[in-house]
Amino acid sequence: MTAPDPLRHRTFVYAQSILAEVLCHANLLELTSERAEELRFIHQCHRPDECTVHLEAAYLLLIEAD
């Protein structure tokens, strides 16, 4: 029996939840600009390529800046 592919596994959490502040490898649901700024501050010491929350928050802020 083989282990499931780790790249296929995804965890989804609501952006407003405390889990978004604690977990780094979670995809965010219902992310707003205000919450994206908060989460970027909370995850600011994490590298965006290693922290999905930081990456998603930065991406949302980038696309909304246009």
Buried (B, 14 or more C-beta within 10 A) or exposed (E): EEEEEEEEEEEEBBBBBEBBBEBBEBBBEEBEEEBBEBBBEBBEEBEBEEBBBBBBBBEBBEEEEE
